[in-house]
Amino acid sequence: RIADHSTGDVAVDFYHRYKDDVKLMKNIGLNAFRMSISWSRILPRGNLSGGVNKEGIAFYNNVINELLANGITPFVTIFHWDLPQGLEDEYLGFLSPRIIDDYKDFAELCFKEFGDRVKHWATLNEPYIFASGGYDGGLTGNAAPGRCSNRAICAEGDSATEPYIVGHNLLLAHATAVKLYRENISRLDVRAAQRALDFMYGWFIHPIVYGDYPRTMRSIVGDRLPKFTKEQAELVKGSFDYVGLNYYTGNFARHVVSSGGNVSSATDIKASLSTEANGVSIGTPTAVSYFDDYPKGLHDLLVYTKERYNNPTIYITETGMTDGNNITKYAIDDDGRISFYNGHIRAVHRAIEQGVDVKGFFAWSLLDNFEWGSGYTQRFGIIYIDYENDLKRIPKESADWFKNSLNAK
């Protein structure tokens, strides 16, 4: 029952005008937008057996992509009261436990189609209002499906029981979707992490240990990945005395659905990597957004190398922390760098105690220097270089820390 007897068939025509609306958001300076997925727009009959509306999927993909292209993060509500009429007609919607599986299928479809870009989900919008307003007359008695005990306003319903049944099924539908997301999406992310390791690390260490590329690369890249001849495989296999390992930070990995667009070595990984997930940093943030202080990542990579690649001799040939191009009095007071090295050296010791064959550790770097890509905007050194004063060398506190640590051996 709508106060002015109107319908939402057109509403504000966001369906056709979303690009203009996103421009308005960007002009205002918004960085997030809350939206919902219309259940019947992607599942016209409410369930998978009734078919998937590809045009509906495409619409939401377009909206999400437009938001992201304009620096706006989508926050997506899965169910905002628009229950498909087919499910209401078939079994009275949320009055039946059958709704739980259909809601789960709807949520899973959303996760599958949009989850590579949507990282913030809400399962239900205002469940109290939905249960009370739709099944007990609620605050105003005008919510769908309009069931209650008062026959003056409701043809059917039982205000004494139905709101609680609906609330119960809402909770179970919510929990089922959350369980699905945590289990299935997490498994996909675990596989994404392994793919990232295979493409970024295994690409070069796997051939020198085993004589071929990782199977993950072979299966994804196919004929685009060159094949070693028998003689080449024999030449490559075992062609090392030690592994030089450079490590700076760890990343969360998330599974990415292939967009079907341009193919590259980056898209072959089918994973997005970031030091932040769901608002949580993987380690201690530093001056550079893509470098977190995360010593556990070094420990885990060393143990992984031992177990997967027959425990080769390893030298840590680079690890270090950058800070901004600070003036001298701030740059030499680098407690953060001391904490970084202390944590990472301890991580190496733990790995050695677990049998990893680490023989040495090199800090990056002795001197602040010219960095590929960053030029002089970042400083990794334990010795400060005064670029404005004849390249004068000034030891930072981290240099003193190394001196004291080495002398304490």
Protein Blocks (a to p, Z undefined) as FASTA:
>chain_A
ZZklpafklmnommmmmmmmmmmmmmnopabdcddddfklmmmnopaknopafklmmmmm
mmmmmmmmnopacdddfbgoiacfklmmmnopjmpfklmmmmmmmmmmmmmmmmmmmcbd
cfbgckllmmmmmmnopmnopacehiafblklpmbdcfklmmmmmmmmmmmmmmmmmmmm
mmmmmmmmmmmmmmmmmmmmmmmmmmmmnopacfklmmmnmmmlccddfklmmmmnopaf
bdcdddfbdcdddddddehiacdfklmnopacdfbeehiafbdcdfbfklccdfklmmmm
mmmmmmmnopaadddfbgcdddddddfklmmmcmklmmmmmmmmmmmmmmmmnopacfbd
cdddfbdcddehjlmmbcfbfbdcdfkngoiacddfklmmmmmmmmmZZ
